[in-house]
Amino acid sequence: MMLKMWKGGSRRALMASLSVALCAPVYANDTSVDVHCFSSPDDATALELRLYLESEVWVGGLVLHRGADDFIPLSFEHEEMIEDVPGGPDKYRATWLEVVDGEVTGKYEVFTQRAEVYDFAYLNRTTGERVDLSVQTPPREKWLDLNGVCDWWAEEGEP
């Protein structure tokens, strides 16, 4: 299944990822995956976001658009605090770069407060278009199947 995710020119990205992974020890108990299902307000765009955290450090991510066969790899760029909330958890923005055929084609901005994602957007590098993907498909547990994958047909039934 992993090889199916990395077709064509993306094999270079896989090989680069494997070479980095083989150079550093990986401890399965320290790695976690955070899965979110998002759509645009008009439901024209929907995707599954997977972010990987190892020992409290972001190590990578993947995006799978509804109806697509392959994941798109994401590379963590940076995270910054955007609001200091007195008496509450601070708000952060993390930027993830979309990598297609070895080229950065866009970026995702993930806005969080504690463990909750409260806003999410995609910025196309070529056109400059911003796609609002802030509609998280609630309740989260209903949209994730037993394998932790977004089940886009959970409420409507598969067409």
C-alpha positions in Angstrom: 0.0 0.0 0.0 2.8 2.4 0.8 4.3 2.0 -2.7 0.9 2.8 -4.2 1.0 6.1 -2.4 4.3 7.1 -4.1 3.7 6.7 -7.9 5.8 8.2 -10.7 8.1 11.1 -9.9 7.2 10.9 -6.2 9.5 7.9 -5.9 12.4 10.4 -5.4 10.5 11.8 -2.4 10.1 8.3 -1.0 13.7 7.5 -1.5 14.8 10.7 0.2 12.4 10.1 3.1 13.7 6.5 3.5 17.3 7.6 3.5 16.5 10.2 6.2 14.5 7.6 8.2 17.3 5.0 8.0 19.9 7.5 9.3 18.0 8.2 12.5 16.6 5.7 15.0 12.8 5.4 14.9 11.0 4.3 18.0 7.4 3.2 17.3 6.2 4.0 20.8 7.2 7.7 20.3 5.5 8.2 16.9 1.9 9.2 16.7 -0.4 10.2 13.8 -3.1 12.9 14.0 -5.9 12.3 11.5 -8.4 15.0 10.5 -11.1 15.1 7.9 -11.9 18.5 6.3 -14.0 20.0 3.5 -14.6 23.4 2.0 -17.8 25.2 3.1 -19.3 24.4 -0.3 -18.1 20.7 -0.1 -16.4 21.0 -3.4 -13.1 20.1 -1.9 -12.6 17.5 0.9 -9.5 15.9 2.2 -7.9 13.7 4.9 -5.0 15.3 6.7 -2.5 13.0 8.5 0.3 14.6 10.6 3.1 12.6 12.1 4.7 13.5 15.4 7.7 11.8 16.8 9.0 12.6 20.3 7.0 15.9 20.2 8.6 16.9 16.9 6.6 17.1 13.6 8.3 14.7 11.2 5.9 14.7 8.2 2.4 14.7 6.8 0.1 13.4 4.1 -3.0 14.7 2.4 -5.5 12.5 0.5 -8.2 14.3 -1.4 -11.7 12.7 -1.5 -11.9 10.4 -4.5 -8.1 10.3 -5.1 -6.0 7.2 -5.1 -2.7 8.6 -3.8 -1.6 10.6 -0.9 0.4 13.9 -1.4 3.4 14.2 0.9 3.8 17.2 3.1 6.9 18.7 4.6 6.8 20.6 7.9 8.0 24.2 7.3 7.4 26.0 10.7 5.1 26.7 13.5 4.5 30.1 15.2 2.4 31.3 18.1 -0.1 33.8 16.7 -2.1 34.7 19.8 -1.2 34.7 23.5 -4.5 33.8 25.2 -4.5 35.1 28.8 -5.6 32.3 31.1 -6.0 29.8 28.3 -4.1 27.8 25.7 -2.2 29.9 23.1 -3.1 29.8 19.4 -0.6 28.5 16.8 -0.2 28.4 13.0 1.8 25.6 11.5 2.7 25.7 7.8 3.1 22.5 5.8 4.5 22.4 2.2 2.8 20.3 -0.4 5.4 18.4 -2.5 4.4 17.0 -5.9 7.1 15.4 -8.2 9.8 16.9 -6.1 8.4 20.5 -6.4 6.6 22.6 -3.8 3.2 23.2 -5.3 1.4 24.8 -2.4 1.1 25.0 1.3 -1.3 24.2 4.0 -1.9 26.4 7.1 -3.1 24.6 10.2 -4.4 26.8 13.0 -4.6 25.1 16.4 -5.4 25.8 20.0 -4.2 23.0 22.2 -5.1 19.8 20.3 -8.0 21.3 18.4 -7.7 22.5 14.8 -9.9 25.6 14.5 -9.0 26.7 11.0 -7.4 25.1 7.9 -6.5 26.5 4.5 -4.6 25.6 1.3 -2.6 28.2 -0.7 -1.8 27.3 -4.3 1.7 28.4 -5.1 1.1 29.0 -8.9 -2.3 30.8 -8.8 -2.1 32.3 -5.3 -5.6 31.0 -4.7 -6.6 30.3 -1.1 -9.0 27.5 -0.4 -10.8 27.5 2.9 -10.9 24.0 4.3 -12.0 24.9 7.8 -15.1 22.7 7.9 -14.0 19.9 10.1 -16.4 17.0 9.6 -18.1 16.6 13.0 -18.3 14.6 15.0 -14.7 13.4 14.3 -15.3 9.8 15.5 -18.2 9.4 13.1 -16.1 10.2 10.1 -13.1 8.0 10.9 -13.5 4.4 10.2 -12.0 1.6 12.3 -8.7 2.0 10.6 -8.5 5.8 11.3 -9.3 6.8 7.7 -11.8 9.4 6.7 -15.1 7.8 5.7 -16.6 10.3 3.3 -19.8 8.3 2.9 -20.5 7.9 6.7 -23.7 9.9 6.7 -24.9 9.7 3.1 -24.1 6.1 2.1 -21.6 5.4 -0.7 -22.9 6.5 -4.2 
